[in-house]
Amino acid sequence: MRKLFIFISALFLVLSSATAADREHTLKIYNWADYIDEDMLTEFQEWYKEQTGEEVEIIYQLFDINEIMLAKIERGKEDFDVVCPSEYIIERMLRNDLLLPIDKDFGQTPNYIDSNISPYIIDRFNMIDGSGKNANDYAVGYMWGTTGLLYNTKYVTAEQASSWSILQDEQFKQKIFIKDAFRDVYGPILVYLKRDAIDRGEVTMDEVMYDASDESIALVEEFLKRAKRNVAGWEADFGKEMMTKEKAYINLTWSGDAVWAIEEAADVGVTLDYYVPDEGSNVWFDGWVIPKYAKNIKAARYFINFMCRADVALKNMDAIGYVSAVATPEVLEAKIDDSLENGVDASYFFGEGAENVKIDAVQYPDRKVIERCAMMHDSGARTEQMLEMWARVKGEVVKPWVLIVIGFTLLMMFILGIRRKVLKYRHSSAYRRRRRKR
């Protein structure tokens, strides 16, 4: 990661004074942190020169929250060429006319997008509500996964991890980390709270994922407030590492983080596992898009196509732990692990012949798991109410050490204030004495 930041900084310094002509040979990429094999940036430059005969320099910048990325593009002051938003942000960008369609005609260069992306991913993108626009014309799947529970098998049983109710179990007080991503928490918890209605057929999983009513927001808030006594922290990225150090026993997190944590924990003798609770959860997707203010559309198209090559997809997966949207025979063959005991029905993703393959079930959930998951959607005008709920829930979780720091800071401010007044008084008194002497 350090090398990447040095690389980014160096390029930024070199290119910050670029002229308009230079911009035509510069590709600006805006992506999540730790979400690519760093070597792929250099490989793309070489490949692009081979395919087009043109040079391209890369400015690679990072974001950690979808909304921050979106705000920059909405203001129209950023000319990123390629961005990697999540599915609900793709929805919002389509509705607000912030994306350009992706031309998939690459001349003599193969079209890896149409040939390599899983039909499952294409089908999910068809479900993105773009107000009449087909998301597959404007976005290409990059990585995907589920939201579930990463747990320490020494302290948590598989049965306990099979339900979201574990978050309220007092046995795990201060032993739970929750991902600081309100949508990824809101959806699964609402599914849990409406499980009986779903079982009775009164509402579908997809309908629940659209539900941002006052009533549902209040239900989720009540659940989370009851669970907060067990929460050791709301984490954006540190939860997986804390789990490997046994600082907590449960982490509501993404499958990609779980893969990384399980592997790292095994190296230090800690056994972690991951499960999508039986009540259901969400399945999420990130995809490449070209914002309407992009300046180098040609290089952007080629970069997206390059990222869909099977060998590139495998390198990215190995580097970051998440699962590529690419579903070629080469990817399936590379991911098969004969040391695994049980097979997984991954035919929904790879197609016929993958009904019982020995493959990582965290990365590629069994069809039965996928069938109890649904995709998140943009909440539109209701997003503000959801954010306010999230702030109320998190704001009520204050650690004792935080109170100590705040108290100490206030005390020091009080002491410094008194000291300033004393010094000011002494200075004023001395000044008056000097005046009286004159």
N, C-alpha and C positions, 0 to 999 in steps of 0.2 A: 504494500500500500504506500509506503514511503517513497518507493521508486516512482510510483504513479504520480504522486503529488509533485515530485521534482520535475518529472516529465511535463506535467501540465503547466507548472509555473514557468519553466524554461520556454515552452512554446508560447505561452501568453505574453512573456516579455518580448520575445522576438516578433510576435505578430501583432502586438498591440498598436503599432504604428502603421499597420498595413494599409495600402491604398485601395481604392475601389477595384483596381485591376487585380491586386493580390487576392482580394476576397473571392474572386472567381475561381481561385485555385486553393481555397481554404474551406475545410469542412468543419463546421461547429457542431459538436455532439454534446447533448445534455442528458446525463444518465444517472442512475442510482449509484451510490458508493458501493464498492466491492461487488460489482455486477457485470464484470467482463474479465476475460483473460487479457492482461495488459499487453501481451505480445501480439494480440490480434489487431491492435491499432497500427503497428508497424507492418504487419503482414498485409493489411488492407491497402496501405499506401503502395506497396510493391505490386500487389495484385491489380490495383486500379491502373497503375502505369502499364502493366502488361495488357490489360483489356482495352484501354482507351488511348494509350500513348501519351497521357497527360499526367503531370505531377499534381499531387494534392498534399497540403499540410493539414494537420488536425489540431484543433483546439478542443480539448476534452474537459468538460466541467461537470461537477457533481451536485446533486440535490438529495435531500433525505425525506422530503415531504411532497406529495403530489401537488398540494395546494400552492406551495411556494413556487414550484415550477410553472404551474398554470398562471399564477398572478403575473409573472414576468412576461409571459407570452400575451396575456390579455392586454397588458399595457402597450403592446406594440413597439416596445423599445429594445427588444432582444431579437436578433435575427438568427436564432438557432436553426440549423438545417435538419437535424435528426433529434428526436426526443423520445423517451421511453415511459409514457404514462400507463397507469392502470386502467382497467376496463371502464370504470365509472367516470374517470376523467376523459377517456376517449369519447364517451357519450356526451359529456358536457361540451367538449371541444367541437364535436360534430354539430350539436345544436346551436352553438354560437359561431359557426362558420369560421373556425380557427385552423382548419386542416386543408391541405391540398391532396387531391387524389394521387395515388402512386402508379405511375406508368411502369408496367412490367415488361415492356419491350426493350430487350438489351442487345438487340442485333445478333452478332455471332456468339455472344456470351450466353450460356444456359440460364434459363429462368428457374432459379432454385426455389423461388417463393411458391409458385404454383405446384411444383413437383414434389417439394419436400415437407411442407407444413402439414401436420396431421389433420385429417378430416374432422376430428373431434374439435380441434381448435377453430377451424373454419366455421363449424356449426355453432360453437359458442359465440364467435364474433358476429354471426348472423343474428344473435339474440340481443346484441347491443342496440339500444334504442337511440338511433341517430336522427330521429325526426324525419324519416323517409330516406335517409342516406344509408347505404349498406356499408357497415364498418370495414368489411373486407376490401373495399375499394380504397380505403383511407388508412388502414392499419394492418400491420403484419405481426403475428404473434411472436414473442421472444421467449419469455419464461412463464411458467404457470405452476400452481400448486394448491394445497389446501391449507386451512387453518385448523389446528387441533391442539392436543396437549402433549408436550414433551415432559416426560416424568422419570424420576429416579426409581428404578425397580427395587431398590433396597428398602425404600420407605413407602412406596405406592404400589398397590396391586393393579393388575390389568383390569380387574373388575371395577375398582374405584375410578380408574381413568376412562372408563367407558361412558361416563355421564358428566355433563357440565355441572351437575350438582356438587361435584367435588370442590368447586371454587368456594362453596359456603361451608365446607367441613372444617370445624374448629380444630380438628386434629392437625391441620396444616397452617396454623396461625403464623404469620410472618414467613411463610415458606413458599409463597407463590409469586411469580413474576407474571405480569400481564403486558402484552404488546401495547405500546402507546400508539394505537391506530384505531380510532373509535369505530370505523366501519367494520373492521375485522373482528371486533369484539361485539358490536351491536347485533350483527346478523346472526351469529351462532347462538347468542343468549336469547334472542327473540324466538329463534327456532325452538330452543329448549322450552321456553315459556308457553309456546303455542303448540307443543308436541301433540296434545290430545286433540286439538282441532284439526291438525294435519292428519293424524291417524284416522279421524272420523270422515275425512274427505271434505271438511267444511272450508278449508283453505289449502292452497298448494305451497310448496317450498318457494317457488318463484314469486308468488304473491307476497309471501312473508318478506322476501328480500326487497320488495318495493315499499313495504309498509314503514312509513315514518310519521304516523299519526301521533297526536298528543298522548293518546292512551298507551300506545306501544312504547313510546319513548319513556313514559312514566314507569311502565312495567320493568323495562331494562334498568332504569335508574335505581329502582327499588332493589332489584336483585344485586346490582353491583355495590350498592351501599351496604347491603348485608354481608357481602363478600369482602369488603375493603379491609376488615380486621385481619384477614389472612394475607393481604397483599404486602409484599416486601418492597415492591417497586413497580413503576410503570416504565417500561424500557423500550427504547427505539432500536438498540443493537446489542446492549451488554448482557441481556438475559441468557443467551446461549453460553457465553463464557462463564457466567455465574453458576449455571447448572453444572458445568464440567468441574467446578470447584466445590460443588455441593453446598453452595450458599443458599440454595432453595431446592425444593423437591419437585415443583411443578412449574411449567412455563406455558402460558397460552401464547402460541407462536405460530409461525409459518413453517411449512414442511421443509423448505430449503434450509432455514436456520437449524431445524431439528437434525437434518442430515449432517451438517457440519459439527454440531454439538455431540451427536452420537459417536462420530469417528474420533473426535478429539478426546472425549471422555474415556473411550476404550484404551487410549494410549496411556492414561494415568490410572487405570484400574477402576474406573467408575462406569457403571452400566446404566445407560439411558435408553428409553424407548419412546415411541410416538404413536398416538392413536387419535383417530377422528371419532369423537363420541357418537354413540348409537343414535342419539336424537337427530343428528345431522349438523351440517356446518356450511361454510361457503367455500367455493372453489374460485380462485382468483387468477387473473391473467394480466400480464404486462405486454405491451406491443410497441413496435416502432412506428412513428408517424412523422410526417413532414409538416411543420407549422406553416401557416400562410405567409409569414414574413421571412421564410427561408430565402437565402441568396444563392446557394449552390445546390440546386435541385437535382442536377445530374449526379453529382457525387453522393448525394443523400440516397438516391435510388439504388446506386451501385453498392453502397454500404449495407443497406437493408438486404439486398440480394446476397451479398457476401456472407452476412450473418446467418443465412439460411443454408449454407453449405453444411453437409453432414460432418465433415472433419472439424470445421469451425465450431459447430454446435457442441461437439464432444469436448473440445478443449475448454469451451466456456463452462460447460457443466462440471468438468473436473476441477476447474478453478474456483467456482463459487458455490457448488452444492445444489443449485436449483435445477429445474428440469426444462429443457428446451422444448419449444413447440415443434421442432423437427422430428419426423417419425419415419425415417428411412430404414431399410433392412440393415444398413451399416450401424446405425445407432442402436437398434435392437440387439444385434449381435454383440456389440461392444458392452452393453449393459447387462447381459445375461451372466449370472453368477451361479455356477453349478454347486457351490458349497451351501447354498440356501436349501432349507428343508422343504419349504412349501412353494407351490407355484401361484402365480397371480394371473387373473384374467385381465389382460391388458389389450384385448382385441378392440375395445372401443377407441383406443389410441393408435395402435399399430396396424389394426386390420386383421383379416383372416390369418390364422396360424399362430396368433398370440393369445389363445384362449387359456393356456396353462404354461406360463413361462416363469423360470426362476429369475426373478428380477426384484430389485429393491422395492418393497411395498410402500415405503415412505415416499419415494420419488414417484413411483407409478402405482397409485392405489388400485386395489382390486375394483372391478366393475361395481360390486355391491356397495363399496364405499362411495364411489362417484355418484351412484344413484341416490344417495342420501345427502348430496351436496347441491347447492344452487349458486348461481353467479350473483355478485353484488351489482347494484345499479345506482346511478346518480339520484340523489334525493331532491335535487333542484332547490326550490325556495325553502324547503324544510331542513336543509343542511345546517342552517344557523341554529335551529332549535336543538339539533343533535349535538352540535359543538358545545352549546351552552350546558346541556346535560352532562357531557363528558367533562367539562371544566368543573362542574359542581361535584361530580364524583371524585375526581382526582384531587380537587382542592381540599377535600375533607380528610385526605390521608396525609398527615404531617408527622414525620418521624421525630422522636425526642431530641435527637442531635440537631435537627433543624431548628427546633425551638431554642435550644441552648445557644446556637450560633446567633440566632436573631436577638435573643436576650442580651448576649455579650456585646453584640454590635450596638444595640440601643444604649447599653450602659456606657460604652466607650464614647458614643456620640454625646451623651449627657455630660460625662466627665470633661470631654474636650470643650463642650459649650461653656461649662462653668469656668474652665481654665481661661478661655478667651475673654470671658467677662471680667475675671479677676485681673488679667493682664491689661485689659482696656481701662479698668478702674485705676490700677496703679499708674499707668501711663498718663491718664488724665490728671490724677492727683499730683504727680511729679511736675506736669506741665503747669498746673495752677500754682505750685510752690515756686517754680522758676519765675512766673509772672509777678508774684507778690514780691520776690526779691528785687526785681527790676523796678 
